[in-house]
Amino acid sequence: MAEVSRRRFLALAAAAPIGLRGGGGAHVPAIVVGSGFGGSVAALRLGQAGVDVLLLERGKLWPHDDHAQVFGSESSIDRRMLWFQLLANYPGLPAVPMIPYPGVMQVDVQPGITVLAASCVGGGSVVYTGVTLQPPRRYFERLYPSGLSYTELDRVYFPRVRAMLSAQTVPEEVYNSAPFTHTRVFDAQFAAAGLPVERTPSTFDWQVVRRELAGQVRPSAIVGESSFGNSNGAKHDLTRNYLPAALATGHVRLGALHEVTSIRREAGRYALAVTRRDEDGLTVEQLELTCDRLVLATGSINTTRLLVAARDSGALPGLNEHVGTNWGSNGDAFVFRPYTGPVGPSQAAPIVSTAMVDQGYPVPIRAESAAVSLPGQQPVLHQLSIAVDMDNRGVWRSGLGGQVGLNWQASQSDPALRSALALSERVGGTTGVGSAAATAHPVGGCPIGAATDLAGRVHGCPGLYVLDSSLIPGNVGGANPALTVSALAERAMDQIVQAGG
Ligand SMILES: Cc1cc2nc3c(=O)[nH]c(=O)nc-3n(C[C@H](O)[C@H](O)[C@H](O)COP(=O)(O)OP(=O)(O)OC[C@H]3O[C@@H](n4cnc5c(N)ncnc54)[C@H](O)[C@@H]3O)c2cc1C
């Protein structure tokens, strides 16, 4: 696929979206909502098939700059980091007051768990840590419907997505650099405990990281920045691959700062209520858009919310009882353990090492070497743990005033947290401090093969598709979600385009 320059992408993205030129409302053949992993795949493949697509995204398109600080960060907290908050409520950060703003991260506080989700053009690819892992076959085949072939994903779709995202393991000299000292310590600890460590494919752009190490651009990845964006473009995020390719087809138009607030079925079409905002987050207008085909890719919590609300209000009465179910935290647990040896001048953000531990704990567990994202030497190691929890699931339901909320007990995270702490103690020889009160990996709510068919076609709603992390059956199966979400979307789009639907 021909590479599209950043300049051309920005010019294409700035063009007025199809159907929005006159304001008020419009009808378009197809709308994709959400420009993260699932939505970007859908937009590209529909555009290549010659379908005119409007891609609606609630967040901003953020620039990159080699030297300026475009995003906020853990060490300079500001409103650019959070989606409409009055007080910073990101776990672990001080509650700094701020003016509500369309920042890059939604922090959704639910009973029993706080959920993190991206809110910008490129979705999770802008704020994630770049880990591009596939789940092991042994867990995938226990979790997903039997009609989904792991062999096919392994041969066709995981490699296709890794290639599109330029996922590579860390180069040796970068791994051996000072900001990756904490990772080398993590690897040595696991090896000493007899647990094999592997290198993870990552979508960090190692050329940019090399330039950071050489002092040629403002340091970002090497000082622990990632979760609120890398100002110098240190990741191969979706604004560098799928999205420019989609816009370059000439069939896809991007509407940033357009939030879909409700969906209904009317006269054989889907009608969307949309709030358009300006760059400061002020509402410019309310639109109503209609389409024949609708792809929802707003991520696990937002797709689930929109659909549960639509079903329970009667706006999409065909949705079945599985919508809202099989939601999970992907077994996320964050453990910090003291370490008094050298950890480097700062801890680089890219996660490049991982160990999958199948036995010996309440649930199988994947540990990843994450950073303590603060400047300077920090005498602490951060182990991100992802548990293969087959049982604990939440349900999204409508409540008072039609608000959709999550039913999840804090105790449902216990197996993941206990496993993570015990593993950390085994490898580190010291008790760490852990929490599973938040998840960066929400999955499920519109489970594949139950709420939809195996290509994301929503049961009971012709022309409606879900192609995002809400398809995942409550747990990825021993991996971070992005690769699996994208691979399932690629597989679905092949089938949808072939079927001419
Ligand atoms: C800090 C952090 C680190 C992470 N690290 C990793 C990692 O290393 N590897 C990995 O695999 N995963 C990681 N993840 C998880 C990963 O980002 C998600 O699993 C993935 O992005 C989900 O893809 P998606 O397509 O479902 O949704 P997203 O990528 O979240 O995209 C959804 C998009 O829809 C938009 N949207 C939402 N609601 C609306 C609306 N109503 N109207 C219009 N637009 C809307 C959002 O703004 C967003 O852009 C991380 C997540 C976080 C928060």
The ligand as an SDF file (V2000), in Angstrom:
LIG
                    3D

 53 58  0  0  0  0  0  0  0  0999 V2000
   -3.0950    3.5800   28.8440 C   0  0  0  0  0  0  0  0  0  0  0  0
   -3.4760    2.4550   27.9140 C   0  0  0  0  0  0  0  0  0  0  0  0
   -2.4940    1.5900   27.4540 C   0  0  0  0  0  0  0  0  0  0  0  0
   -2.8400    0.5360   26.6090 C   0  0  0  0  0  0  0  0  0  0  0  0
   -1.8520   -0.2700   26.1010 N   0  0  0  0  0  0  0  0  0  0  0  0
   -2.1710   -1.2650   25.2360 C   0  0  0  0  0  0  0  0  0  0  0  0
   -1.1630   -2.0380   24.6180 C   0  0  0  0  0  0  0  0  0  0  0  0
    0.0320   -1.8310   24.8320 O   0  0  0  0  0  0  0  0  0  0  0  0
   -1.5460   -3.0080   23.7450 N   0  0  0  0  0  0  0  0  0  0  0  0
   -2.8640   -3.2650   23.4740 C   0  0  0  0  0  0  0  0  0  0  0  0
   -3.1490   -4.1870   22.7010 O   0  0  0  0  0  0  0  0  0  0  0  0
   -3.8420   -2.5210   24.0370 N   0  0  0  0  0  0  0  0  0  0  0  0
   -3.5280   -1.5270   24.8760 C   0  0  0  0  0  0  0  0  0  0  0  0
   -4.5150   -0.7290   25.4030 N   0  0  0  0  0  0  0  0  0  0  0  0
   -5.9190   -1.0550   25.0610 C   0  0  0  0  0  0  0  0  0  0  0  0
   -6.2670   -0.6140   23.6390 C   0  0  0  0  0  0  0  0  0  0  0  0
   -6.0000    0.7580   23.4990 O   0  0  0  0  0  0  0  0  0  0  0  0
   -7.7340   -0.9100   23.3690 C   0  0  0  0  0  0  0  0  0  0  0  0
   -8.0040   -2.2610   23.6510 O   0  0  0  0  0  0  0  0  0  0  0  0
   -8.0940   -0.6260   21.9220 C   0  0  0  0  0  0  0  0  0  0  0  0
   -7.8210    0.7030   21.5970 O   0  0  0  0  0  0  0  0  0  0  0  0
   -9.5560   -0.9330   21.6690 C   0  0  0  0  0  0  0  0  0  0  0  0
   -9.8430   -0.6900   20.3040 O   0  0  0  0  0  0  0  0  0  0  0  0
  -11.2930   -0.2760   19.8670 P   0  0  0  0  0  0  0  0  0  0  0  0
  -11.3040   -0.2090   18.3890 O   0  0  0  0  0  0  0  0  0  0  0  0
  -12.2640   -1.1350   20.5500 O   0  0  0  0  0  0  0  0  0  0  0  0
  -11.5440    1.1780   20.4890 O   0  0  0  0  0  0  0  0  0  0  0  0
  -10.6430    2.4530   20.6030 P   0  0  0  0  0  0  0  0  0  0  0  0
   -9.3060    2.2370   20.0130 O   0  0  0  0  0  0  0  0  0  0  0  0
  -10.7280    2.9160   22.0080 O   0  0  0  0  0  0  0  0  0  0  0  0
  -11.4110    3.4890   19.6670 O   0  0  0  0  0  0  0  0  0  0  0  0
  -12.7090    3.9330   19.9640 C   0  0  0  0  0  0  0  0  0  0  0  0
  -12.8410    5.3340   19.3840 C   0  0  0  0  0  0  0  0  0  0  0  0
  -14.2060    5.7060   19.4000 O   0  0  0  0  0  0  0  0  0  0  0  0
  -14.3170    7.0640   19.8200 C   0  0  0  0  0  0  0  0  0  0  0  0
  -15.6460    7.2410   20.4080 N   0  0  0  0  0  0  0  0  0  0  0  0
  -16.0920    6.7360   21.5840 C   0  0  0  0  0  0  0  0  0  0  0  0
  -17.3800    7.0860   21.7810 N   0  0  0  0  0  0  0  0  0  0  0  0
  -17.7450    7.8140   20.7080 C   0  0  0  0  0  0  0  0  0  0  0  0
  -18.9580    8.4460   20.3230 C   0  0  0  0  0  0  0  0  0  0  0  0
  -20.0550    8.3500   21.0890 N   0  0  0  0  0  0  0  0  0  0  0  0
  -19.0130    9.1410   19.1580 N   0  0  0  0  0  0  0  0  0  0  0  0
  -17.8880    9.2070   18.3580 C   0  0  0  0  0  0  0  0  0  0  0  0
  -16.7170    8.6340   18.6880 N   0  0  0  0  0  0  0  0  0  0  0  0
  -16.6490    7.9320   19.8300 C   0  0  0  0  0  0  0  0  0  0  0  0
  -13.1890    7.2310   20.8270 C   0  0  0  0  0  0  0  0  0  0  0  0
  -12.8370    8.5760   20.9760 O   0  0  0  0  0  0  0  0  0  0  0  0
  -12.0890    6.3910   20.1850 C   0  0  0  0  0  0  0  0  0  0  0  0
  -11.2910    7.1520   19.3060 O   0  0  0  0  0  0  0  0  0  0  0  0
   -4.1990    0.3380   26.2350 C   0  0  0  0  0  0  0  0  0  0  0  0
   -5.1720    1.2220   26.6810 C   0  0  0  0  0  0  0  0  0  0  0  0
   -4.8290    2.2710   27.5170 C   0  0  0  0  0  0  0  0  0  0  0  0
   -5.9090    3.2040   27.9800 C   0  0  0  0  0  0  0  0  0  0  0  0
  1  2  1  0
  2  3  1  0
  2 52  2  0
  3  4  2  0
  4  5  1  0
  4 50  1  0
  5  6  2  0
  6  7  1  0
  6 13  1  0
  7  8  2  0
  7  9  1  0
  9 10  1  0
 10 11  2  0
 10 12  1  0
 12 13  2  0
 13 14  1  0
 14 15  1  0
 14 50  1  0
 15 16  1  0
 16 17  1  0
 16 18  1  0
 18 19  1  0
 18 20  1  0
 20 21  1  0
 20 22  1  0
 22 23  1  0
 23 24  1  0
 24 25  2  0
 24 26  1  0
 24 27  1  0
 27 28  1  0
 28 29  2  0
 28 30  1  0
 28 31  1  0
 31 32  1  0
 32 33  1  0
 33 34  1  0
 33 48  1  0
 34 35  1  0
 35 36  1  0
 35 46  1  0
 36 37  1  0
 36 45  1  0
 37 38  2  0
 38 39  1  0
 39 40  1  0
 39 45  2  0
 40 41  1  0
 40 42  2  0
 42 43  1  0
 43 44  2  0
 44 45  1  0
 46 47  1  0
 46 48  1  0
 48 49  1  0
 50 51  2  0
 51 52  1  0
 52 53  1  0
M  END
$$$$
